[in-house]
Amino acid sequence: MKKPLSKCIVTGILFVSIAGTLAHSLYGWTGKNILIGLFTPINEAVWEHIKLLFFPTLLFTAYARRFRESIPHIGYALCRGNLLGCLLIPTFYYTYTGALGVHFSAADIAIFFLCVLITFLYAHRLVRTSQAEKHRLLTMLGTAILAAVIFIFTLFPPAVPLFVSP
């Protein structure tokens, strides 16, 4: 299990890093197509940048499930890692901007890549320690709720800083 798992994790990190980076500008490239905007950032709000991690990781999870024979519970592990990574994006952003009082694009980019790494390393740990299948229902429910909330708040963003483009 060790070699297929490591290969899966490295492939996932590379895929999500590249797909998330490309997704950053996809909405603009498609003439602001709202269907594309449901899955990619429509502005520079912190909330919108969660999509850069969430949807590419979800897509990779669907692909990685084909290896569930050799990597038990990989889907659950990746979904839990995805939830953690998405939680950490605004946490890291507001921590550093609150502490420093300034915003740096380089730091935002670093946060994305750091959260990709955390997402996949956490999933790796869950599989290796046989903890991935714990809380299956909660993991799937959390993933479905986050997807629904992303769609809703893309169309109807609340007037709070998390959802407002700077």
PyMOL commands that set and color helices and strands:
alter all, ss='L'
color gray80, all
select helices_A, chain A and resi 2-23+26-29+34-37+47-67+74-100+105-128+136-155+161-163
alter helices_A, ss='H'
color red, helices_A
deselect
rebuild
show_as cartoon
